[in-house]
Amino acid sequence: MTRPTHNHTVTAPSAHEVWPVLAKDEPIALVNERGWRLSGRVETLSRDRQCLWIQLDAGLGRQLIHHQDGFVLEDERSAG
């Protein structure tokens, strides 16, 4: 499912879907419904693709995100 948010394309996993296959060190941005944005690089993705670790930009550490935490994947390749 895609929907526009702040002129970006966002991919939202439903309650029963998991994160898509993401490569290690792939640039990534996640946004929640309040507009809180996390950006960085994929550190690791769990085998069942329910959780991912993101190494945050600007040296802000890393964050564990579950696919049901309310974040959606922002597709930066579609950002204008």
C-alpha positions, 0 to 999 in steps of 0.5 A, spaced: 500 500 500 502 506 498 500 513 500 503 520 499 506 523 505 510 530 505 511 529 497 514 522 498 511 515 497 510 511 503 510 503 503 505 501 509 506 494 511 499 491 514 498 488 520 500 481 517 505 483 513 513 484 514 518 489 512 520 487 505 527 484 503 532 490 505 540 489 504 545 491 509 547 498 509 541 500 504 539 507 506 532 507 509 527 512 512 521 510 516 516 515 518 510 514 523 503 517 523 505 523 527 511 525 522 516 523 526 522 520 521 528 516 522 533 515 517 539 511 516 542 505 514 539 498 515 544 494 520 540 487 520 533 484 518 531 479 522 530 472 519 522 473 519 523 480 517 518 482 523 524 486 526 530 491 523 535 494 526 537 501 523 543 505 524 541 512 525 544 518 521 548 523 524 551 518 529 545 517 533 546 510 535 541 504 532 534 503 533 530 496 533 523 497 529 518 492 529 513 492 523 507 493 527 511 499 531 507 504 527 512 506 522 512 506 515 517 505 509 519 511 506 521 510 499 526 515 498 528 513 490 521 516 489 522 523 493 523 529 488 
